[in-house]
Amino acid sequence: MDQLEHIHSSSVARLRERVSSVACEVERALSAPLVLPRDLGTHRRWITTGVGASEGPARFLAAILRGDGVLADFAPISAFAEAAPPADACVVFSQGLSPNARIPLARASSYARTLLVSAADVRDAAGALVVPHGPAVEDGLLLRVVGPAAATAIALRLASAIAHKTNGHAYPAPDLGGALASARARALASLGELDPASLFEVAGIVASGSEAALFEGLRHKLLEGLGCAHPPIWDL
């Protein structure tokens, strides 16, 4: 029992440390130089993909692009197994460049442009342009929290660049640092009144309109962090 308690305490401490570093890593992803090709505006149809913790940022990018009037959709990794889903450009999200992510990368030649958003030290991206983010290492726990947040920040920058090149729409840089600080404060206040055991009984996630597409990352967090079934997303 003492060993189990030590493992639990160590895991919680590591997770707490990672959560505390999210804001810093997101700010780094927002401010780091972003080298993108000049032909972004020539691609009229975009497809995004990712699996596990990378599915959230991939779906996020597709949803934001659609909101800006750009033709974009998310495709699961399995959609690339037999053929490349139709699009002009593809964005693959994979924090550690998993074997699954190499399936859509193998279809890179089917697109005029393929981007790989990853924290891995990629030496062979199969012709894709690598868009890096941190952290370089986030192992030791199944649950990843820092990398997906940084990848989401990169997705926001990509959406802004693509929408601006495509239809001239540019939106101001969001105050994500302030938003994260506010969210953390609200979460800590809520958890102070919450029985932790109740988190294992989450019935579902409530969303409204197009925001439902933005909650896939949260579903995966609950699945991997609590070991529970995927909660449904209910349209308010």
trRosetta pair geometry for C-beta under 8 A, 3 or more apart (Angstrom, degrees):
i j d omega theta_ij theta_ji phi_ij phi_ji
1 4 5.6 -55 -150 37 35 111
1 5 6.2 36 152 -19 67 106
2 5 5.7 -55 -148 37 31 112
2 6 6.4 34 152 -22 64 104
3 6 5.6 -52 -150 33 32 113
3 7 6.5 33 152 -18 65 103
4 7 5.7 -52 -149 35 33 111
4 8 6.3 33 153 -18 65 106
5 8 5.6 -53 -146 38 32 113
5 9 6.1 32 155 -19 66 107
6 9 5.8 -55 -144 39 29 110
6 10 6.1 29 156 -19 64 109
7 10 5.8 -57 -146 38 28 111
7 11 6.2 27 156 -20 64 108
8 11 5.9 -57 -147 36 28 109
8 12 6.3 25 157 -17 64 108
9 12 5.9 -56 -146 37 29 109
9 13 6.3 29 155 -19 64 108
10 13 5.8 -56 -148 37 29 111
10 14 6.3 28 155 -18 65 107
11 14 5.8 -55 -148 37 31 110
11 15 6.2 29 154 -18 65 108
11 141 6.3 122 -149 -100 92 112
12 15 5.7 -56 -146 39 30 111
12 16 6.2 34 154 -22 65 105
13 16 5.7 -51 -145 34 30 112
13 17 6.5 33 153 -21 62 105
14 17 5.7 -54 -151 34 31 114
14 18 6.5 29 152 -17 64 106
14 140 6.3 -103 179 117 158 132
14 141 6.2 173 109 -39 128 128
15 18 5.7 -56 -149 36 34 110
15 19 6.3 34 154 -20 67 104
15 141 6.4 122 -76 -110 89 170
15 143 6.8 23 -114 82 115 127
15 145 7.3 86 -155 0 79 140
16 19 5.8 -52 -147 35 31 111
16 20 6.4 32 153 -20 63 107
17 20 5.8 -58 -153 35 29 113
17 21 6.7 20 153 -15 63 109
18 21 5.8 -63 -150 37 35 106
18 22 7.2 61 149 -51 63 84
18 138 7.0 91 -130 -142 131 104
18 141 7.8 -119 -7 39 155 143
18 145 5.3 115 129 57 118 114
18 146 5.2 -112 -171 -36 95 110
19 22 5.9 -23 -162 -16 39 116
19 145 5.9 -25 -85 121 67 156
20 23 8.0 -50 175 19 39 97
21 24 5.3 -59 -162 44 62 114
21 25 5.7 57 143 -22 86 107
21 135 7.7 24 129 -51 137 132
21 146 5.8 -7 93 -106 103 129
22 25 6.0 -66 -148 40 28 105
22 26 6.1 27 157 -20 67 109
22 145 6.3 -67 -81 137 117 99
22 146 5.6 -141 -95 -110 66 68
22 149 4.8 29 -156 64 102 170
22 180 6.5 -160 109 -159 107 138
23 26 5.8 -56 -146 36 28 111
23 27 6.4 29 155 -18 64 106
23 177 5.9 82 -168 -133 105 70
23 180 4.5 170 -98 109 96 146
23 181 6.7 56 -110 -60 148 75
23 184 7.7 -57 -49 -30 123 141
24 27 5.9 -55 -150 36 29 110
24 28 6.5 31 150 -21 63 106
25 28 5.4 -50 -149 34 35 115
25 29 6.4 37 151 -20 65 103
25 133 7.9 82 170 169 98 96
25 134 5.4 -127 -146 87 103 107
25 135 6.1 -71 -116 -47 136 85
25 146 5.1 70 32 -171 165 101
25 149 6.6 95 88 88 113 110
25 150 4.8 -71 144 -71 106 115
26 29 5.6 -53 -149 35 34 111
26 30 6.4 30 153 -18 65 107
26 149 5.4 -68 -72 143 106 105
26 150 5.9 -140 -88 -92 52 58
26 152 7.9 -24 -120 71 105 93
26 153 4.8 156 -152 -56 77 144
26 176 5.6 -119 145 128 129 133
26 177 7.4 174 92 -79 113 63
26 180 6.5 153 46 -50 154 153
27 30 5.7 -57 -147 38 32 111
27 31 6.1 9 162 -4 67 115
27 176 7.4 -170 -77 82 64 107
27 177 5.6 38 -80 -77 112 110
28 31 6.3 -70 -139 47 25 96
28 32 5.8 36 164 -39 67 108
28 134 6.1 -5 100 27 139 128
28 150 7.3 -22 72 -125 95 115
29 32 6.3 -38 -129 17 24 113
29 133 4.9 20 -113 -137 111 110
29 134 7.0 -137 -65 31 90 81
29 150 4.3 161 -54 -158 143 81
29 151 7.8 -111 -138 -52 155 21
29 153 3.9 109 99 89 128 131
29 154 5.4 -88 -177 -51 118 80
29 157 7.7 -151 147 -8 86 132
30 153 5.2 -88 -59 -179 82 124
30 156 7.8 -15 -103 76 93 121
30 157 6.8 173 -126 -59 57 120
30 173 7.0 106 -176 -162 119 118
30 176 6.4 178 -58 35 150 133
32 133 7.8 169 43 -113 146 62
34 131 7.0 23 -149 -146 88 104
34 154 7.7 162 -115 -138 122 82
34 157 5.7 -148 -89 148 168 142
34 161 7.5 -139 121 -51 135 147
36 40 6.2 12 151 -50 121 129
36 129 7.8 105 -135 131 50 147
36 131 7.5 18 -89 -97 83 117
36 158 7.6 155 -103 -117 139 73
36 161 5.6 74 54 162 172 159
37 40 6.3 143 81 -46 80 77
37 113 6.3 -139 50 -132 152 135
37 129 6.4 -149 -33 -47 109 169
39 42 4.7 -44 -174 27 84 121
39 43 7.0 80 135 -26 88 94
39 112 7.4 -111 131 141 138 117
39 113 6.4 180 89 -60 115 140
40 43 6.5 -65 -165 27 37 105
40 89 7.9 30 -136 -82 57 174
40 113 7.8 -120 -98 99 51 171
40 161 5.9 -33 154 136 176 96
40 162 5.2 -125 174 -108 119 63
40 165 4.2 98 90 58 103 163
40 166 7.3 -87 132 -46 86 82
41 162 7.7 163 -79 -157 52 50
41 165 3.2 -130 -59 154 95 93
41 166 5.0 -174 -132 -75 71 44
42 88 7.8 -139 118 159 70 143
42 112 7.5 -97 105 128 108 153
43 46 6.4 80 131 -73 116 82
43 88 4.0 -180 -151 109 83 122
43 89 3.9 25 -171 -18 158 122
43 112 6.0 -166 -95 69 104 124
43 113 5.9 -92 -63 34 145 121
43 162 7.9 -55 69 -144 106 106
43 166 8.0 -68 69 -90 63 109
44 71 6.0 29 151 38 74 122
44 88 5.7 89 41 -2 62 148
44 166 7.6 126 -113 -138 52 115
45 71 4.6 -43 -108 102 70 120
45 72 7.4 167 -164 -81 49 46
45 86 7.2 -7 122 133 148 81
45 87 4.7 -140 120 -141 97 64
45 88 4.8 115 53 2 76 92
45 89 7.5 160 87 27 51 71
46 62 7.2 -164 106 -111 106 74
46 65 6.0 -57 58 157 141 168
46 70 6.5 21 12 146 122 115
46 71 6.8 146 21 95 71 62
46 72 4.1 -10 68 -109 104 92
46 73 7.6 159 91 22 64 52
46 87 5.9 50 -158 -167 12 126
46 88 7.1 -46 -71 57 48 83
46 89 5.2 -26 -110 73 75 95
46 90 7.4 154 -162 -91 63 29
46 91 6.8 13 -175 -4 110 105
46 162 7.0 17 -60 -168 153 153
47 62 7.9 6 -152 -100 33 117
47 72 7.3 -178 -79 -154 28 64
47 73 6.0 -19 -115 68 70 77
47 74 7.6 118 -166 -122 64 18
47 75 5.3 0 -172 1 114 119
47 85 5.3 151 -134 90 159 118
47 86 7.8 140 -50 87 135 35
47 87 3.7 -138 -15 -32 107 161
47 89 7.4 177 27 91 69 47
47 90 5.0 -20 70 -110 95 78
47 91 7.5 -178 91 26 47 68
47 111 8.0 -128 39 -97 109 137
48 58 4.3 172 147 -170 109 82
48 59 7.2 -174 96 -70 127 27
48 61 5.0 148 -96 77 159 116
48 62 4.6 -136 28 -52 126 101
48 72 6.8 33 -12 -179 103 106
48 73 7.5 -163 27 99 78 33
48 74 5.2 -40 72 -106 92 68
48 75 7.4 153 71 22 41 71
48 90 7.4 155 -91 -163 32 58
48 91 4.7 -18 -111 67 81 100
48 92 7.8 173 -158 -80 56 29
48 93 7.1 27 -177 -12 99 105
49 58 5.6 -43 124 -162 6 149
49 74 6.8 132 -88 -164 49 68
49 75 5.1 -39 -83 72 105 78
49 76 6.8 97 -139 -166 98 10
49 77 5.9 124 174 -80 120 56
49 79 7.4 -140 -106 50 131 111
49 80 6.9 16 -121 -26 175 127
49 90 7.1 -9 10 -170 106 102
49 91 7.5 161 24 85 62 55
49 92 5.6 -18 68 -113 92 68
49 93 7.2 -167 93 25 44 77
49 104 5.1 152 73 -62 148 163
50 54 3.3 -124 -175 126 120 94
50 55 4.7 -169 96 -82 91 39
50 56 7.7 -71 94 33 135 42
50 57 6.4 31 23 65 170 85
50 58 3.5 180 12 -26 113 136
50 59 7.8 -109 48 -18 109 71
50 77 7.6 -30 154 -58 6 96
50 92 6.8 137 -75 -169 73 52
50 93 3.5 -19 -84 65 133 102
50 94 6.4 -168 -130 -64 85 61
50 101 7.5 4 -125 -103 59 99
51 54 6.1 24 49 60 39 102
51 55 5.7 27 -126 -57 19 100
51 76 7.4 69 -90 -161 90 75
51 77 4.8 -23 -54 -24 121 132
51 94 7.7 18 36 -101 80 90
51 98 7.1 -92 64 66 113 143
51 100 5.0 -42 34 121 150 147
51 101 7.2 -141 24 -66 103 73
52 55 6.3 148 54 -10 24 99
52 98 7.6 81 19 -12 136 161
52 220 6.4 122 -179 -158 43 140
52 224 7.8 65 -163 -64 90 138
53 56 6.7 -37 -175 15 47 109
53 95 6.5 -8 86 -9 116 135
53 144 4.7 -36 -75 62 177 113
53 147 6.9 75 123 85 136 107
53 148 4.6 -109 167 -66 103 127
53 217 7.2 53 -159 -141 58 84
53 220 5.7 179 -94 129 50 140
53 221 7.9 75 -117 -72 90 66
53 224 7.2 -31 -67 -2 98 160
54 57 6.1 -53 -159 42 54 105
54 58 6.1 54 147 -22 76 110
54 93 4.0 179 -177 119 106 101
54 94 5.3 -27 -83 -94 172 39
54 95 5.8 -154 -70 -18 107 83
54 101 7.5 12 71 -85 164 119
54 148 6.9 -141 -84 -104 42 89
54 151 6.6 -73 -126 144 75 170
55 58 5.6 -62 -148 41 34 114
55 59 6.1 30 158 -16 71 107
55 74 7.9 78 -165 -171 79 136
55 93 7.6 176 -72 76 22 125
55 216 5.5 -94 122 139 102 128
55 217 7.1 -179 84 -81 72 63
55 220 6.4 137 52 -47 111 147
56 59 6.1 -60 -146 39 26 104
56 60 6.1 31 154 -25 63 110
56 148 5.8 47 60 -168 125 124
56 152 6.9 -36 121 -77 102 112
56 216 5.0 -171 -99 91 64 85
56 217 2.2 64 -128 -74 150 95
56 218 7.3 115 -116 -12 133 48
56 220 6.1 -123 -41 28 110 128
57 60 5.2 -53 -143 35 32 119
57 61 6.5 36 158 -22 66 100
57 93 5.0 166 84 -137 112 160
57 117 7.1 -119 127 103 138 146
57 148 6.0 -159 -31 -158 109 72
57 151 4.0 -72 -67 122 169 107
57 152 4.6 -130 -103 -77 93 62
57 154 7.4 31 -167 61 137 92
57 155 4.8 -175 -172 -34 90 139
57 217 6.9 70 -35 -79 55 129
58 61 6.1 -50 -152 30 29 109
58 62 6.8 25 152 -13 61 106
58 74 5.8 108 132 -129 96 108
58 91 7.1 176 -130 103 82 97
58 92 7.9 -12 -105 -148 123 29
58 93 4.4 -140 -61 17 96 128
58 155 7.6 -143 -81 -103 24 136
59 62 5.8 -56 -150 39 35 111
59 63 6.1 35 154 -20 68 109
59 74 4.7 -7 -102 -77 68 158
59 213 5.5 -150 165 173 107 86
59 214 7.3 -177 115 -100 102 32
59 216 4.7 67 38 27 157 142
59 217 7.6 -158 50 -34 112 83
60 63 5.9 -60 -148 38 28 110
60 64 6.3 24 158 -17 65 109
60 152 5.6 17 69 -133 167 91
60 155 5.1 87 94 118 109 156
60 156 7.8 -44 141 -59 120 73
60 213 7.7 157 -92 128 38 89
60 214 5.7 65 -108 -127 81 76
60 217 7.1 -1 -42 -23 117 125
61 64 6.0 -58 -145 38 28 107
61 65 6.2 28 158 -19 64 108
61 72 7.4 -108 129 167 77 146
61 91 6.2 -73 114 88 159 150
61 93 7.9 166 1 -48 133 127
61 155 4.0 -116 -70 -157 96 109
61 158 6.1 -5 -132 81 122 124
61 159 5.8 -161 -144 -61 69 102
62 65 5.9 -58 -148 37 28 111
62 66 6.4 29 155 -19 64 106
62 72 4.6 -164 -144 137 67 106
62 73 5.6 48 -158 -158 132 11
62 74 4.4 -135 9 -49 162 82
62 213 7.3 -103 87 167 97 137
63 66 5.8 -54 -150 35 30 111
63 67 6.5 32 152 -20 63 106
63 74 8.0 -8 -37 -31 77 116
63 210 6.2 149 -164 166 106 102
63 213 4.0 164 -89 103 133 132
63 214 5.8 -127 80 -64 163 79
64 67 5.6 -55 -152 35 33 114
64 68 6.6 22 152 -11 65 108
64 155 7.1 131 24 144 140 99
64 156 6.9 -160 -120 -112 174 58
64 159 4.1 -19 112 -132 127 160
65 68 5.8 -65 -152 42 34 104
65 70 4.1 -70 178 72 92 119
65 71 8.0 -37 137 69 112 18
65 72 3.7 46 93 10 134 156
65 159 5.4 -132 -65 -129 72 93
65 162 6.2 -21 -114 94 110 136
65 163 6.7 -162 -128 -64 63 96
66 69 7.8 72 -176 -54 32 12
66 70 6.7 -94 -77 66 29 66
66 71 7.7 42 -103 -127 72 23
66 72 5.4 -124 -53 57 76 94
66 73 7.8 68 -66 -75 121 55
66 210 7.4 -157 94 -151 119 136
67 210 6.4 143 -80 127 105 160
68 159 6.7 147 -1 175 142 97
68 162 8.0 125 83 93 144 90
68 163 3.8 -47 152 -117 153 134
68 166 7.8 106 124 66 113 125
68 167 7.0 177 154 44 92 128
68 169 5.4 -172 -162 82 105 147
69 163 7.5 100 50 -138 82 98
69 166 7.8 -173 94 113 91 122
69 167 5.6 19 84 -19 126 167
69 169 7.2 119 34 -10 115 148
70 162 6.1 44 -111 131 169 111
70 163 5.8 -114 -32 -95 126 74
70 166 5.4 79 -99 81 108 167
70 167 7.2 -141 -68 -7 82 116
73 87 7.8 -144 45 -84 92 122
74 213 7.8 168 -2 -162 134 114
75 79 4.1 -93 174 58 110 153
75 80 7.1 107 122 -42 125 87
75 85 4.5 -149 -97 -7 165 163
76 79 5.3 117 63 -14 67 99
77 80 6.2 -62 -173 30 46 107
77 81 7.8 68 136 -49 68 87
77 100 5.1 -4 -164 172 164 104
77 101 7.4 -88 -116 -88 124 39
77 103 5.5 86 -179 64 96 134
77 104 6.4 -107 -134 -30 68 105
78 81 5.3 -17 -163 -19 54 120
79 85 5.0 16 144 -53 123 119
80 83 7.6 -113 -148 86 39 29
80 84 6.2 19 -131 -109 82 52
80 85 6.8 -71 -77 -9 71 89
80 103 5.0 131 92 134 116 96
80 104 4.2 -158 -53 -90 174 69
80 106 7.5 133 152 57 118 91
80 107 5.2 -127 -158 -4 110 143
81 103 6.2 -25 -87 -169 60 131
83 107 7.7 93 169 -118 32 133
84 87 7.8 -108 152 34 99 86
84 90 7.6 -94 -163 -58 110 146
84 104 7.9 99 -122 -145 82 71
84 107 3.9 155 -88 -175 105 132
84 110 3.5 163 13 98 167 164
84 111 6.9 -149 178 -42 145 87
87 90 5.9 116 84 -70 134 78
87 111 6.3 -6 91 -112 89 112
88 111 6.5 96 155 -155 28 85
88 112 5.3 -14 180 22 79 117
88 113 7.4 24 138 30 77 89
89 111 5.6 109 -118 178 29 123
89 112 6.1 -55 -74 64 76 87
89 113 4.3 -9 -119 68 103 96
89 114 7.0 -176 -162 -78 64 39
89 115 7.4 31 173 -4 106 95
90 104 6.5 -156 164 171 140 117
90 107 7.3 61 0 97 172 104
90 108 7.3 -133 59 -115 128 58
90 110 8.0 49 -18 78 137 94
90 111 4.7 -144 -1 -46 102 167
90 113 7.6 -180 30 97 59 56
90 114 4.7 -7 65 -116 97 82
90 115 7.3 -168 97 30 53 65
91 114 7.6 173 -82 -160 32 53
91 115 4.7 -9 -115 64 76 105
91 116 7.9 173 -160 -81 53 24
91 117 6.5 27 180 -12 98 109
91 158 6.9 99 -121 164 153 159
92 101 5.8 116 168 -163 121 95
92 104 5.0 172 -98 91 122 128
92 105 6.0 -71 6 -65 174 82
92 114 6.8 18 -5 -178 106 99
92 115 7.1 -177 27 91 67 53
92 116 5.0 -17 69 -110 103 70
92 117 7.1 -175 89 25 49 71
92 128 6.7 -48 31 -135 120 161
93 101 7.9 -114 91 -119 34 121
93 117 4.8 -18 -108 67 70 110
93 118 7.5 162 -159 -71 42 64
93 151 5.7 91 -152 -177 118 136
93 155 7.6 -14 -86 -72 133 113
94 97 5.1 93 115 -96 122 36
94 98 5.5 -133 -160 19 119 81
94 100 7.6 178 -114 80 127 84
94 101 3.3 -8 -73 -90 157 156
94 116 7.0 -36 35 -164 98 95
94 117 7.6 131 26 77 50 62
94 118 5.3 -7 77 -99 72 105
94 120 7.4 -19 112 0 91 124
95 118 6.4 148 -138 -145 15 63
95 119 4.9 3 -166 21 71 110
95 120 7.2 112 141 -33 40 87
95 138 7.2 -48 161 47 137 124
95 144 6.4 -175 57 158 173 164
95 147 4.1 56 -133 159 135 145
95 148 7.0 -62 -64 -61 132 62
95 151 6.6 -94 -82 -48 88 137
96 118 7.5 -178 -38 -160 6 101
96 119 6.8 -24 -74 65 50 95
96 120 5.3 98 -155 -68 36 112
97 101 5.6 -118 -150 71 46 139
97 102 7.4 63 177 -57 84 87
97 116 7.7 34 -100 177 99 131
97 118 5.4 37 -57 -149 88 148
97 120 4.0 -77 -3 29 109 162
97 122 5.9 140 -66 -93 150 100
98 101 4.9 106 56 -2 72 100
98 102 7.7 -127 101 -9 48 83
99 102 5.7 -49 -160 21 41 116
99 103 8.0 56 145 -31 61 87
100 103 6.0 -36 -173 4 46 114
101 104 6.8 -53 -167 39 49 96
101 105 6.3 47 141 -18 73 114
101 116 7.7 93 166 -141 123 108
101 118 7.8 111 161 -91 163 123
102 105 5.0 -59 -142 45 43 118
102 106 6.2 57 155 -35 70 96
102 126 7.3 126 -148 -27 77 143
103 106 6.0 -49 -158 21 27 113
103 107 7.7 14 146 -8 56 102
104 107 5.6 -59 -161 36 47 110
104 108 7.9 85 141 -59 64 69
105 108 5.6 0 -169 -41 51 110
105 114 7.2 132 -128 155 59 145
105 116 6.7 24 -99 -86 113 125
105 125 6.7 -119 -149 -179 130 57
105 126 4.2 117 157 45 101 142
105 128 5.8 -80 -133 -19 94 134
106 126 6.3 -90 -84 -155 38 158
107 110 4.7 -29 176 17 85 125
107 111 7.3 67 130 -12 85 98
108 111 6.4 -73 -164 40 42 99
108 114 4.1 -100 -136 17 90 160
108 126 5.0 151 4 122 139 100
108 127 4.4 161 116 75 141 110
108 128 5.2 -119 -116 -58 138 84
109 127 6.5 60 -66 63 73 165
111 114 5.1 111 69 -59 128 88
113 129 7.3 -19 -168 8 90 119
114 126 7.9 -36 95 97 148 94
114 127 6.6 68 50 105 123 88
114 128 4.1 -76 110 -108 103 89
114 129 7.1 154 88 17 55 72
115 128 6.2 125 -135 -174 9 99
115 129 5.3 -34 -110 69 67 91
115 130 7.9 135 -165 -104 62 15
115 131 5.5 17 -177 -10 110 117
115 158 7.4 162 111 -128 165 138
116 122 6.7 114 107 -101 141 175
116 125 5.1 -144 19 -154 149 120
116 128 4.2 85 -23 124 106 139
116 129 7.0 175 22 80 76 38
116 130 5.1 -31 72 -106 102 62
116 131 6.8 172 82 23 45 73
117 131 4.8 -26 -99 73 69 106
117 133 6.7 19 -177 0 87 115
117 151 5.6 110 140 -144 123 95
117 154 5.4 156 -146 111 125 142
117 155 7.1 15 -120 -66 174 76
117 158 7.6 -82 -75 -39 132 147
118 122 5.8 79 81 -41 142 127
118 130 6.3 -60 42 -150 105 97
118 131 7.7 114 19 67 61 58
118 132 6.6 -40 77 -113 62 57
118 133 7.5 173 94 32 18 80
119 132 6.8 91 -115 -163 37 75
119 133 5.5 -60 -82 81 81 69
119 134 5.9 86 -132 -140 110 19
119 135 6.3 37 -162 75 142 31
119 136 6.2 -168 165 -108 98 29
119 138 7.5 33 99 5 161 111
119 147 5.3 -88 -18 -129 148 112
119 150 7.2 77 -78 83 116 136
119 151 7.7 -88 -37 -63 98 100
121 136 7.2 28 -45 -147 96 104
122 125 4.9 54 154 -67 132 98
122 130 5.0 180 61 -103 136 145
125 128 4.2 -104 150 58 109 88
125 129 7.4 159 114 -44 150 5
125 130 5.2 -144 -73 -58 157 100
131 154 6.0 140 136 -175 120 132
131 158 7.2 37 -178 -75 174 119
133 147 7.2 124 104 -149 110 67
133 150 4.2 161 162 139 126 114
133 151 5.7 -178 56 -78 154 56
133 153 7.3 142 -132 66 139 100
133 154 5.0 -107 -61 -42 134 135
134 146 7.5 -46 121 143 80 113
134 147 7.5 -119 126 -102 39 68
134 150 5.7 -139 64 -135 60 170
135 138 5.4 114 66 -53 109 99
135 146 5.4 18 -1 115 109 137
135 147 6.4 -92 34 -71 69 81
135 150 7.5 153 -19 -11 55 154
138 141 8.0 -56 161 51 77 91
138 144 5.2 86 124 -131 131 99
138 145 8.0 -154 -170 40 138 56
138 146 5.6 -162 -104 52 140 109
138 147 5.2 -138 22 -27 154 114
141 144 7.4 157 91 -68 93 51
142 224 5.3 -148 126 -170 106 103
143 221 7.0 66 -148 -146 106 64
143 224 4.7 150 -93 125 75 109
143 225 4.6 66 -104 -85 143 75
144 147 5.1 -26 168 40 124 111
144 148 5.9 120 112 -15 100 101
144 224 7.8 -16 18 121 64 158
145 148 6.7 -65 -149 40 23 104
145 149 6.5 20 158 -17 60 114
145 221 7.4 67 -101 -123 85 112
146 149 6.0 -65 -155 37 29 110
146 150 6.4 23 154 -15 67 109
147 150 5.8 -58 -146 39 31 108
147 151 6.1 31 156 -20 67 108
148 151 5.4 -53 -142 38 33 114
148 152 6.3 39 155 -24 64 102
148 217 6.0 152 169 -149 135 122
149 152 5.7 -51 -152 31 31 114
149 153 6.8 34 148 -19 62 101
150 153 5.6 -50 -154 32 37 114
150 154 6.6 38 147 -17 66 102
151 154 5.5 -50 -151 36 37 114
151 155 6.4 44 147 -24 65 101
152 155 5.3 -46 -148 31 36 117
152 156 6.7 41 150 -22 63 98
152 217 7.2 -17 -74 -67 129 167
153 156 5.6 -48 -154 29 34 114
153 157 6.8 31 149 -15 63 102
153 176 6.6 123 -109 149 105 178
154 157 5.7 -55 -152 38 36 110
154 158 6.2 38 150 -20 68 105
155 158 5.6 -53 -146 37 33 113
155 159 6.2 36 154 -22 65 104
156 159 5.7 -50 -147 33 30 112
156 160 6.5 31 153 -19 62 105
156 174 7.1 -71 178 21 148 122
156 176 7.9 161 48 -65 168 137
157 160 5.7 -53 -150 35 33 112
157 161 6.4 29 154 -16 65 107
158 161 5.8 -59 -147 39 31 108
158 162 6.0 26 158 -16 69 110
159 162 5.9 -56 -140 40 27 107
159 163 6.0 23 163 -15 65 112
160 163 6.1 -58 -141 41 23 106
160 164 6.1 23 159 -20 61 112
160 170 6.7 57 -172 -141 92 64
160 171 6.2 -114 -118 47 100 85
161 164 5.9 -58 -145 36 26 110
161 165 6.3 19 159 -13 63 110
162 165 6.0 -61 -147 41 28 106
162 166 5.9 19 158 -16 66 116
163 166 5.8 -61 -137 42 27 107
163 167 6.2 -40 -174 41 66 95
163 169 4.7 -55 152 72 107 104
163 170 7.5 161 99 -82 98 40
163 171 7.8 12 87 -2 142 98
164 167 7.9 -86 -126 59 12 56
164 168 6.5 19 -160 -144 51 19
164 169 6.2 -114 -88 73 49 47
164 170 4.5 45 -103 -79 112 85
166 169 7.8 -23 70 26 84 93
174 179 7.0 -5 153 -13 112 138
175 178 4.1 4 143 28 115 118
175 179 6.2 133 100 -21 73 88
176 179 5.3 -55 -143 40 38 114
176 180 6.0 39 158 -22 71 104
177 180 6.0 -55 -147 35 27 108
177 181 6.4 25 155 -17 62 107
178 181 5.7 -55 -147 37 31 111
178 182 6.2 30 156 -18 66 108
179 182 5.8 -57 -148 38 29 111
179 183 6.2 28 155 -19 65 108
180 183 5.7 -54 -143 38 31 110
180 184 6.2 33 156 -22 65 106
181 184 5.8 -54 -148 34 29 111
181 185 6.5 28 154 -18 63 106
182 185 5.8 -56 -150 35 31 110
182 186 6.4 27 154 -15 65 107
183 186 5.8 -56 -147 39 32 109
183 187 6.1 33 154 -22 66 108
184 187 5.7 -55 -146 36 29 112
184 188 6.3 28 157 -18 65 106
185 188 6.0 -54 -147 36 29 108
185 189 6.4 28 154 -18 63 108
186 189 5.7 -58 -150 38 31 112
186 190 6.3 28 154 -18 66 107
187 190 5.7 -57 -147 38 31 108
187 191 6.1 28 157 -18 67 108
188 191 5.8 -54 -141 38 30 109
188 192 6.6 42 155 -32 61 101
189 192 5.9 -49 -158 19 30 117
189 193 7.6 7 154 -1 58 104
190 193 6.4 -74 -165 43 37 97
190 194 6.0 30 147 -27 72 124
191 194 5.1 -67 -135 39 38 115
191 196 7.7 34 -158 -84 95 79
194 198 6.1 -115 -176 51 93 125
194 199 7.5 72 151 -50 129 90
195 198 4.8 93 75 -15 90 105
196 199 5.9 -33 -173 5 53 114
197 200 6.1 -47 -175 24 53 111
197 201 7.6 35 138 -7 70 107
198 201 5.5 -65 -159 42 51 108
199 202 6.4 -2 -170 -42 47 101
199 226 6.1 -147 130 -101 103 139
200 226 5.7 -178 -101 -175 71 125
200 228 5.8 169 -150 -70 66 131
202 205 7.7 17 167 -57 121 73
202 222 6.2 -73 46 -149 155 144
202 226 7.9 124 7 51 119 168
202 228 7.0 128 38 99 100 158
202 231 5.0 -60 117 -80 111 145
203 231 7.0 89 111 -145 23 114
204 231 5.0 172 -115 172 39 103
204 232 4.6 -28 -123 67 110 82
204 233 6.8 168 -177 -93 94 19
204 234 5.0 61 139 -16 139 110
205 215 5.3 169 129 177 149 148
205 218 6.4 119 -110 102 155 130
205 219 6.9 -106 -3 -74 144 86
205 231 5.6 109 -19 108 88 121
205 232 7.3 -156 30 99 74 42
205 233 4.9 -27 72 -110 102 70
205 234 7.0 170 80 20 45 73
206 233 7.9 156 -94 -162 13 59
206 234 5.3 -29 -106 70 62 100
206 236 5.5 70 179 -76 99 90
207 211 4.7 -155 -170 98 104 96
207 212 4.1 146 98 -87 144 66
207 214 7.6 161 -136 51 137 86
207 215 5.6 -125 -67 -21 138 141
207 233 5.5 1 9 -177 123 105
207 234 7.1 151 26 75 71 46
207 235 6.4 -43 78 -106 80 48
207 236 6.6 -136 92 -19 27 91
208 211 5.5 34 61 35 61 123
208 212 7.6 -177 47 -45 13 83
208 235 6.9 96 -115 -161 36 66
208 236 4.4 -26 -85 29 87 124
209 212 7.3 -168 90 -9 29 90
209 235 7.7 108 -39 -148 23 100
210 213 6.1 -31 178 17 66 111
210 214 7.9 65 132 -18 70 101
211 214 5.3 -54 -165 29 58 117
211 215 7.2 59 145 -32 76 100
212 215 6.2 -56 -161 19 40 114
212 233 5.2 126 -154 143 95 133
212 235 6.0 -40 -68 -87 139 83
213 216 7.1 -18 -176 -18 46 106
214 217 7.7 -36 168 20 54 102
215 218 4.9 -48 -165 38 71 117
215 219 6.2 79 137 -27 82 94
215 233 5.3 141 80 -112 137 132
216 219 5.5 -50 -152 31 37 115
216 220 6.6 34 153 -16 67 103
217 220 5.8 -58 -153 37 34 109
217 221 6.5 39 148 -24 66 102
218 221 5.4 -47 -149 30 37 116
218 222 6.6 34 154 -17 66 101
219 222 6.0 -57 -155 36 32 108
219 223 6.3 32 149 -20 65 108
219 230 5.2 35 178 -153 113 91
219 231 6.1 -141 -125 50 85 76
219 233 7.0 -74 -65 -51 126 105
220 223 5.3 -51 -144 37 36 115
220 224 6.0 20 163 -6 70 110
220 230 7.9 -7 -78 -111 46 98
221 224 6.4 -65 -141 47 24 97
221 225 5.4 8 168 -7 65 124
222 225 6.2 -57 -120 48 21 102
222 226 5.5 -20 -172 22 61 118
222 228 6.1 -48 154 59 92 108
222 230 7.5 114 82 -129 108 43
222 231 5.9 -8 95 0 158 110
223 226 7.4 -59 -111 51 6 81
223 227 7.6 45 176 -109 43 15
223 228 6.6 -109 -111 69 43 59
223 229 7.3 -18 -111 177 87 16
223 230 5.4 -8 -75 -81 120 68
224 227 7.7 17 -166 -68 18 49
228 231 7.5 27 113 -48 119 87
